[in-house]
Amino acid sequence: MRTVLEQLIGLLPSGPVALARVIETTGAGPRQPGAAMLVTESGTVVGSLSGGCVEAAVLDSARTVLASGQAAADRFGYAESDGIEIGLTCGGEMEIFVERVDASRLAVLTELRRALAASEPVALATTLESAAEWKLLRPGDSEPWRGVDRDAAALLAAGRSGIVGAAECGPESATRPRTFVQVFATAPRMILAGANDFVRALSHTGRRLGYRVTVVDARETFATPARFPAAHDVVVDWPHRYLDAEYRAGRVDHRTVVCVLTHDAKFDVPMLAAALAIDRLAFVGALGSRRTDAERRERLREAGVGETRLARLHSPLGLDLDAHTPDETAISIAAHILAVRGGASGLPLDRRDGPIHR
């Protein structure tokens, strides 16, 4: 939608426009959630959704939506390339939501444009109902909205778009409509120091959680993209030097997670000292036994790291899941990160009272 926002704002004073957006994809697909196409009452089309696979069908839906004012959702699946049915030849599935947008939305769209120009993280929540409602969401918003505000805030924190609400089976679903949250923010970063099997497993898990994963290690032989296919970036450098350069360049923020998994003091201590010196990081953790942790903390003290900063170090890293393999350990670490991020207890739900979702 970012690519058609300016045109949408420019078109609305002349009359309503049909806005079609990809809201969900499964498997291979030409566009990601949030991709948008506009259709005016005169038939002018701006943008695309699939590179030509489903546009004709969406155009028909757009005409109907413009005439009725009632939003509609269409799902498209696989279609043979030489067949007559409308669908995706890449083998995936795509759901598209089409709604009528008029000048009453200009205030929200103008504010969205301002936030994007200022590089402020923001999300546009849209209820997937025949009379769709919109809400602009920002980090730190405390006002409840349609019962989906916490789930929407989690997507915004993760930097990824998605659907929340109404998948549950209960009376509360009536007040939690199925809602598409389109996030306009970069993904949070996960910086992993080390080049071993634990890092490889955690890079897969971190990517699935929506992080932009960077693996950094000074050993060129081990730090290769082929060994870490899930990582977005594999960097050959001393981890502490890399982190310091990223911080100075403004590429780490309050959502950034740093995990040290090298088991080598000459890498661990400088990297942790550099990470703990950056107050705004979301999470700093280090893998190791209790003996390793005690020795490492003493080395950090000798390196000048004070107790206040040491208190921010999550080590030994991970929750108590009796994890042994790299994949099990990655789940333990990811659970630890999520618990800290959400201020949760990390306890089994059957040992907690009250609602599951706080």
TABELNOR-V814777 format. One line per field, one symbol per residue. phi: phi as a letter, one per 20 degrees, with the letter a starting at -180 (. if undefined). psi: psi as a letter, one per 20 degrees, with the letter a starting at -180 (. if undefined). Layout:
BEGIN
phi=???
psi=???
END
This chain:
BEGIN
phi=.gfdgfffffeffeqfceddcfdbccmfafcegogccdcefenfdcnbdbmofcgffffffffffffemefbdcdcdfcffdedferdeenecbdcddcedcffeffffffffffffelefbcdecfedfdfddbedcgngdefblmdfffffffffemcerdcnleedaffffdcfgcedeedafffecddepbcffffffffffffeneeeddcbfeffeecgfecfeffccdeafgfffffffffemdcbfdfdccdcelbgfegfffffffffefeffbccbeqffffffffffffffeneffffffeeebffoefdlfcfgfffffffffffffffemefmegffddenffdf
psi=hhijgghghhhhiirqqpopqpiqqpbqqhqrphpqpqprhijppparhjkigjhghhgghgggghhhipqqppppbqpqhjriqpapiiiaqpppppqppaiiihgghhhggggghjkppqqopppmrhnqqqppqqpipipqojjjhghhhhgghikqqaprrjirnrhihhjmqpppoopnqqqqqoooprmahhggghhgghghijqoppppqiohhhnqhhimhiqhpoporpghgggghhghikjqaiippppokhkohhggghghgggiiohiqhppqpqrrhgggghghhhhghjjprhghhiipnpqpqrnjlqgrggghhgggghggggghjkrhjqqhijqraqgo.
END
